[in-house]
Amino acid sequence: MPVDRAASDRLPQGCRLLVVGTPGRESARLDARLVDESDALAEHGVTVLAAGSRSVRAALDATADEVTHPLVQALSTTGPGTVAVLSDGSLAAATPAELSGLPALLGGPVHVVVDGAPGPWVDLFGPDAVTAVGRTHGSPGLSAELARLLDLPTGQLVPPAGDAPEPPVLEGVWWRRAQEPVPAPLQLTEALLDAAAGALDRGAAGDAGTPSEVPLDGAADALYAAFRTARDEVAAAGRPVRRTMDELRPLPVGTTLLHVGLPAAGSDVVQRSWRAWSTAALPGARVAYPGARDSHDVLAACLLAGSPEERAELPAAIGRLLPPQEAEGAQHVTHVLSAERLALADARRVRALVAALRAAGGTGLHVVLTLRSVPELLVAAWQHTVTSGSGHDLDTWLRTAFQDDGSVRMPGLDALGEADGTSLVARWADAVGPAQLTVVVERDEGRDTLAVLARLAGLGRDAVEVVPSTRALTARETELIRAFNAHLPYRATVPPAQRRLLVRRGAIAGLLAGPRPDDADAALPAWALAPAQAAGRRLEEQVSGLPVTVVGDLSALADAPPSPEGMPAADDLTVLHRSSVEAALLGMFDRAVRFPEPEPVVAPAPASPRPSLRHVPTRAIARELVGRVTGRRAGAGEVRT
């Protein structure tokens, strides 16, 4: 238990005295007194380093972002012969995870005077380092206790009698709120009670005879003011929380951070960059990118499998990526996973994946979902289907994709489909919870998403070095692969492993490895721009109706592609540069010759003709029969049947 007031001794020199008052006017008055009396306090060996709401918390947040805050410098230069005082009522609303960096920030011996629930502070600093102040409405208990611990005159920190006190009813609300095991958000609490305090100040609160009485009119006005503020806050809670990159805060250590990217939205940059970072990471790092491959597509392979037996392998696949919950250090490492094909899962399968990941343990689960401009996405998605074996031209593919209701169903890559009655973002928000979903509007080929993941994982936004992606195929190069697909007899029967080896990692890799020919890019036809932008606005509206965190401009989801000239005419695609054909052939040949030689097939020996008695003399047959009956062996050269 925390020590009580009677058992507390004067603090030793060099101690950091942290004052955590209940947010409200009393704490504000105490902070003001500390600032006003700072010179006088210095004569008593007391240095006031921070006094005011968020004065310490700002330094704590900056330290988490690897930014040096002035308070850190002030703490490092405070002499050992003084007591450093820091007062910040906003810490009363901080979660244990948010407070975890406080001991390292303060350094040295620490004593906490808390006007609220002492539990989190005891966990951080131990019972002997915490003084819990008893509560008496209207009494200067916190100020008097602080003066006693610092061995100051009793009235030096007590506010003058003329200072406006907290309306007693609000003082009680603050106190009860501070006792909650999980404090409500400080900003919301302040907004509600500031509105109520304003109403009480305007009313007749001072006409009551005792602090325990509140005039009816004043109480009704305060309740109505709080209602209006709460109504506005609740309405705002149904809208996305827009954040800049710098406003993101790291997730608690031990979180599983899952990246789900729309296909062709920069996921390859994200995955290659994290894999390169993981290879160079020091042992014991608090962030891990598990597995041996760039992508964790094994999760999607299990989740999207057609047979129940294959889908049942999902927990085992997760177990190979994430350490068991009871493993040593498992709760102290944030794991980053990335698989863009998870965007193809319907609502039922998304819920199954979220449940399986949560069952695997860890501090929590947070999902980062990457979106991009739908007009740009459509062209890239079509090219993706071509490299995967499709023979449809862009025009035919687009006419199939656009639906009568304004939605988009991309053939072979239906991430934006709504067949199950939900949108892509809504599926993930419903499964993981809106507070645990961050939506990124990607505008820089995966770099925006990479920075968001690094920030949430507790690394600096530039801590994961970007590994650039390969370029996209040109229109003519895409047409070459599409024409090749059309030449394959029974395309659906080609084993996927053969296609990956000889086409994707062979011919296509050969095209992309060489210099880019002077060809036009594949682009959206003019007729398709309007429905594509309408689909982008539809996606924007779907996200705007959800209380998820959004990084980026949602209106960019309907932006037109940068190439206004459209897809080259079909006649312009019938001739290719010789260098492109050579590069594709060399890529395929290279993969073929590098592939391990198959085991030689040994042809079976020709079967001997079945013996026949047609040409055997009768006497020889008779001798053989006699020999078999009598046990006498037939002579060499004689036929035995």
C-alpha positions, -999 to +999 in steps of 0.1 A: +000+000+000+012+036-006+025+053+025+001+077+041+006+113+049+017+107+085+043+082+075+059+104+048+092+120+057+108+150+041+122+141+007+160+136+002+180+160-019+182+151-056+147+136-056+122+141-084+089+150-068+060+142-093+027+158-084-004+142-101-034+161-091-070+155-102-074+176-133-095+207-125-092+241-110-074+230-078-045+215-098-045+246-121-042+268-090-014+247-075+005+248-108+001+286-109+014+289-073+044+267-081+053+290-110+047+322-090+067+309-060+096+293-081+121+319-071+112+316-034+112+279-036+147+279-051+160+294-019+147+263-001+166+240-025+134+233-046+135+237-084+102+238-103+109+221-137+073+216-150+039+228-138+008+226-159-014+202-177+005+180-202+039+196-192+054+162-183+033+142-207+045+162-237+081+152-228+070+116-223+054+115-258+084+132-273+108+106-258+087+078-273+091+095-307+129+097-301+127+135-299+147+154-272+123+175-252+136+205-232+124+189-200+149+161-205+178+185-207+165+203-176+163+171-157+199+162-167+213+195-155+194+196-121+220+196-093+221+168-067+215+193-039+179+202-050+145+186-052+130+188-087+092+194-087+071+184-117+033+188-116+010+175-144-027+166-137-031+151-172-010+121-161-041+110-141-058+100-173-028+081-188-029+044-192-002+021-177+013+016-212+015+054-217+033+058-183+058+030-189+085+053-201+082+077-171+108+061-148+134+064-175+124+100-183+126+111-147+157+092-136+171+093-101+150+087-070+113+096-076+084+103-052+048+106-064+021+126-047-012+115-063-047+129-057-064+099-072-061+061-077-025+052-066-024+017-082-006+025-114+020+046-096+027+019-070+033-005-099+058+019-115+077+032-085+069+009-055+047+016-025+074+035-005+076+061-033+039+070-035+019+092-012-019+091-017-036+122-005-070+118+012-098+138-003-119+164+015-140+186-007-128+222-007-097+215+013-062+223+001-050+188+009-027+184-021-010+218-016-006+213+021+009+178+016+033+191-010+044+219+014+049+193+042+070+170+020+092+199+009+095+213+045+080+246+035+058+270+054+023+255+055+006+284+036+033+289+009+016+268-017-020+271-005-040+293-030-052+327-017-087+327-003-098+349-032-090+324-059-121+310-076-127+274-063-139+245-083-176+241-080-179+214-053-201+192-075-174+192-103-147+187-078-165+155-068-169+144-104-132+149-110-123+129-079-147+100-088-134+100-124-098+098-111-107+066-092-118+047-123-096+017-130-095+027-167-096+065-169-118+081-195-100+101-222-087+133-206-097+156-235-133+143-234-136+146-197-122+182-197-146+192-225-176+179-206-167+193-172-155+227-186-189+231-202-206+222-170-183+246-150-191+274-173-228+269-168-224+268-130-203+300-130-231+317-150-258+304-127-265+308-090-242+282-076-229+306-050-264+310-035-264+275-020-259+274+017-233+246+019-209+229-005-231+199-006-260+218-021-264+229-058-293+252-069-317+234-092-313+260-120-276+258-119-276+220-119-300+219-149-278+244-168-247+223-161-264+191-171-277+207-204-242+221-212-226+187-206-253+171-228-246+195-257-209+188-255-214+151-252-238+151-282-212+168-303-185+144-291-206+114-298-215+127-333-178+132-340-170+097-328-188+083-358-164+101-382-128+092-390-101+105-368-077+124-392-041+122-382-009+134-397+021+111-397+037+130-367+005+126-347+006+089-346+016+073-313+035+040-309+013+010-300+021-009-267+051-032-270+039-067-277+012-057-302+008-077-334+007-052-362-010-066-393-007-048-427-034-055-452-028-037-485-050-033-515-034-052-544-010-031-564-009-004-536+028-005-527+028-036-506+059-050-523+079-019-512+065-023-476+074-060-475+109-058-491+118-029-468+107-046-437+125-078-447+158-059-453+153-041-420+147-075-403+179-089-418+200-061-404+182-058-370+202-064-339+194-094-317+170-086-289+152-059-309+117-050-296+103-052-331+103-082-354+093-090-389+091-128-387+094-155-413+119-160-442+099-145-471+091-109-479+053-114-476+033-134-450+010-147-478+008-180-460-019-164-439-039-155-470-033-189-485-048-207-455-076-181-451-087-181-487-083-219-493-112-237-508-112-268-486-119-268-448-088-289-442-065-262-457-083-234-438-078-254-406-041-249-411-044-212-402-035-215-365-005-236-373+006-210-399+003-182-373+022-203-348+051-206-371+052-167-374+044-157-338+060-171-307+037-188-281+023-165-255+042-183-227+075-180-245+102-159-227+101-123-240+070-129-262+051-100-246+081-076-251+083-078-289+060-061-315+055-083-345+048-068-379+030-090-405+021-081-441+000-099-467-019-079-493-041-108-504-059-107-470-079-078-486-097-104-507-113-121-476-150-117-469-164-107-435-166-142-422-130-151-430-117-117-417-134-125-383-118-159-383-083-144-389-087-118-362-099-144-337-069-167-346-044-139-342-058-128-309-058-164-297-021-165-305-015-140-276+004-108-275-005-074-260-031-067-287-039-066-324-038-035-347-045-035-384-031-011-410-052-011-442-037+006-473-060+022-499-051+041-531-068+060-559-093+037-575-087+049-611-050+042-606-057+009-588-079-005-616-051-004-642-025-019-618-050-046-607-057-055-644-019-058-650-017-080-619-043-104-632-025-106-666+008-115-649-012-142-630-025-157-662-055-138-674-061-133-711-087-104-709-078-071-724-082-040-703-114-028-719-132-061-714-119-065-679-131-030-669-166-035-683-169-066-662-156-047-631-181-019-631-214-029-615-248-013-619-249-002-582-217+018-585-195-007-568-164-024-584-158-061-586-124-066-601-123-100-619-097-122-602-088-096-576-121-086-559-108-066-529-135-039-533-164-062-538-195-060-515-210-094-522-213-101-485-231-068-478-200-050-463-173-028-477-136-036-474-129-012-446-161-020-427-152-057-428-120-050-409-134-024-386-162-047-375-137-076-369-109-058-351-127-027-338-125+008-352-100+020-326-076-008-337-078+001-374-056+027-392-064+034-428-036+048-450-043+066-483-012+057-502+003+084-525+040+074-526+043+038-538+042+022-504+064+048-486+034+063-467+024+029-454+060+020-445+063+052-424+030+046-406+040+010-397+073+022-384+057+049-362+031+025-348+058-001-341+077+024-320+105+031-345+112+065-361+092+071-392+124+068-413+139+039-393+130+013-420+150+022-451+129+021-483+138-007-508+123+006-541+099-015-561+105-027-596+088-006-623+054-015-638+052-032-672+045-009-701+014-013-722+032-033-749+050-055-723+017-063-707+002-071-741+030-096-747+023-115-715-015-114-722-009-128-757+013-155-742-015-164-718-039-168-747-014-192-764-014-216-734-038-245-741-060-251-711-046-222-690-064-233-659-046-266-658-011-250-658+004-257-623+008-224-604+044-234-595+053-236-632+038-202-639+055-186-610+089-201-620+089-196-658+066-166-663+065-144-632+100-151-620+113-157-655+099-138-685+083-110-665+114-106-642+135-105-674+114-076-688+116-056-656+153-062-651+162-046-684+160-009-693+125+004-698+116+007-734+103+040-748+067+028-746+035+042-732+022+030-698-010+011-695-037+037-688-074+039-681-095+044-712-113+077-714-148+061-711-138+044-678-126+075-659-160+087-648-172+053-633-137+048-618-139+081-600-174+074-589-161+042-573-134+062-556-159+086-541-180+056-530-150+042-512-143+076-496-179+078-483-176+043-469-145+052-449-160+086-439-188+068-421-165+048-398-147+060-366-113+047-377-080+065-378-071+079-413-037+090-425-039+109-458-065+126-478-096+105-485-106+126-515-074+113-532-093+080-536-110+095-567-080+112-582-075+107-619-043+089-630-014+112-640-015+100-676-044+116-694-037+102-728-054+068-721-045+033-732-026+031-765-048+020-794-049-017-801-031-013-834-001+003-815+002-028-794+008-053-822+045-046-826+071-049-798+107-037-794+131-065-801+148-058-768+116-066-749+112-099-766+149-108-760+145-098-723+115-120-718+131-150-735+163-146-716+144-143-683+125-175-691+156-193-703+175-182-672+149-196-648+148-228-668+185-235-668+189-224-631+162-248-620+176-281-606+179-307-633+151-333-629+160-368-620+167-388-652+138-409-663+150-445-668+130-462-696+118-496-686+135-526-703+114-540-731+094-569-720+104-603-731+079-620-754+057-645-737+070-680-742+050-701-766+049-739-772+039-735-808+074-743-821+086-767-794+089-803-804+064-827-789+092-849-775+107-820-757+073-812-741+069-848-731+103-849-714+096-817-695+064-830-682+080-863-671+108-844-654+084-822-634+066-852-623+097-872-613+117-841-600+143-844-627+154-810-639+151-801-676+183-797-694+198-764-703+184-749-734+151-765-729+120-744-726+103-743-693+069-728-691 
